[in-house]
């Protein structure tokens, strides 16, 4: 008989954000766009980009902002999302995220070679993380 659910783990270096949640499917931000994972999906590993992970936990629709990381889908209907950081919607201060995003965008727009490549990458990564937080708070 076909499986109808998957087991979802969202893990960060600070500990699990969600562990062992049984869900019908999950949407994850990938390099080429949103990835939808349903039960009995073929196993694979792929990079995750900053964005919003979406899934249903019972009757609740859940959105979690995530940073960069990796997604693993296993043969036993388990999905592991390992990311550098993750925030539940209730943990996000959308106003502060918008302010910080404006600051980062201003720094990037004024970048006329005055910052090195590492600093530029850091700002672009922070921009993606802040945009993910803002998107997570929008219905």
C-alpha positions as CSV (number, residue, x, y, z in Angstrom):
1,X,0.0,0.0,0.0
2,X,1.3,3.5,-0.9
3,X,2.5,5.8,1.9
4,X,0.4,8.9,2.3
5,X,2.7,10.9,4.6
6,X,6.3,11.8,5.1
7,X,8.4,12.5,8.2
8,X,9.9,16.0,8.2
9,X,12.9,17.3,10.1
10,X,14.1,20.9,9.9
11,X,17.5,21.1,11.6
12,X,19.8,24.0,12.4
13,X,23.2,24.2,14.1
14,X,21.3,25.5,17.2
15,X,19.0,22.4,17.2
16,X,15.9,21.1,15.6
17,X,13.2,23.6,14.5
18,X,10.8,20.7,13.8
19,X,11.6,17.1,14.4
20,X,9.6,14.0,13.3
21,X,6.6,16.0,12.1
22,X,4.3,13.8,10.0
23,X,3.0,15.8,6.9
24,X,1.3,15.0,3.6
25,X,4.0,16.9,1.7
26,X,6.4,19.9,1.9
27,X,7.6,22.7,-0.4
28,X,11.2,23.8,-0.1
29,X,13.1,26.6,-1.8
30,X,15.7,25.2,-4.2
31,X,18.2,26.6,-6.6
32,X,15.9,26.3,-9.6
33,X,12.7,27.2,-7.7
34,X,10.3,25.6,-5.3
35,X,10.6,21.9,-4.8
36,X,7.5,19.9,-3.9
37,X,8.1,16.6,-2.0
38,X,5.3,14.1,-1.6
39,X,5.3,10.6,-0.2
40,X,7.4,8.0,-2.1
41,X,9.4,10.7,-3.8
42,X,12.7,9.4,-5.3
43,X,15.6,9.8,-2.9
44,X,17.9,12.8,-3.6
45,X,20.0,15.5,-2.0
46,X,20.0,19.1,-3.3
47,X,20.9,22.6,-2.1
48,X,18.4,24.8,-0.3
49,X,18.4,28.6,-0.9
50,X,17.0,31.2,1.5
51,X,13.3,31.2,1.3
52,X,10.1,29.7,2.9
53,X,9.5,26.1,3.7
54,X,5.7,25.3,3.6
55,X,3.8,22.3,4.9
56,X,0.6,21.3,6.7
57,X,0.7,20.2,10.3
58,X,-2.8,18.8,10.8
59,X,-5.2,21.6,10.0
60,X,-2.5,24.3,10.4
61,X,-0.6,25.7,7.4
62,X,3.0,26.3,8.5
63,X,5.6,28.6,7.0
64,X,9.2,28.7,8.2
65,X,11.9,31.1,6.9
66,X,15.1,29.2,6.2
67,X,18.6,30.1,5.2
68,X,20.9,28.2,2.9
69,X,21.5,24.5,3.4
70,X,20.6,21.1,2.1
71,X,17.5,19.0,1.5
72,X,17.7,15.2,1.7
73,X,14.8,12.9,0.7
74,X,15.3,9.3,1.8
75,X,13.9,6.0,0.7
76,X,11.8,5.7,3.9
77,X,9.7,8.8,3.3
78,X,11.8,11.0,5.4
79,X,12.7,14.6,4.5
80,X,15.6,16.3,6.3
81,X,16.1,20.0,5.7
82,X,19.5,21.0,7.2
83,X,19.9,24.8,7.1
84,X,22.1,27.4,8.7
85,X,19.2,29.2,10.3
86,X,15.4,29.0,10.5
87,X,12.6,31.0,12.1
88,X,8.9,30.3,12.7
89,X,6.6,33.1,11.6
90,X,5.9,33.9,15.3
91,X,9.7,34.5,15.8
92,X,10.0,37.0,13.0
93,X,9.9,40.8,13.5
94,X,8.8,41.8,10.0
95,X,9.3,45.5,10.6
96,X,13.0,45.0,11.7
97,X,13.5,42.6,8.8
98,X,12.3,45.3,6.3
99,X,14.5,48.0,7.9
100,X,17.5,45.7,7.8
101,X,16.8,44.8,4.2
102,X,16.8,48.4,3.2
103,X,20.1,48.9,4.9
104,X,21.6,45.9,3.1
105,X,20.2,46.9,-0.2
106,X,21.7,50.4,0.2
107,X,25.1,48.9,1.0
108,X,24.9,46.7,-2.1
109,X,23.7,49.6,-4.3
110,X,26.6,51.8,-3.2
111,X,29.1,49.0,-3.7
112,X,31.4,50.6,-6.2
113,X,34.3,48.2,-5.6
114,X,34.8,49.5,-2.0
115,X,34.1,46.1,-0.5
116,X,35.8,42.8,-1.3
117,X,34.1,39.7,-2.8
118,X,33.7,38.0,0.6
119,X,31.9,41.1,2.1
120,X,29.7,41.3,-1.1
121,X,28.7,37.6,-0.7
122,X,27.9,38.1,3.0
123,X,25.6,41.0,2.1
124,X,23.9,39.0,-0.7
125,X,23.4,36.1,1.7
126,X,21.9,38.5,4.4
127,X,19.6,40.0,1.8
128,X,18.2,36.6,0.9
129,X,17.7,35.7,4.5
130,X,15.9,39.0,5.2
131,X,13.7,38.5,2.1
132,X,12.8,35.0,3.3
133,X,11.7,36.3,6.6
134,X,9.5,38.9,5.0
135,X,7.9,36.4,2.6
136,X,7.2,34.0,5.5
137,X,5.1,36.6,7.3
138,X,3.0,37.2,4.2
139,X,-0.1,35.0,3.8
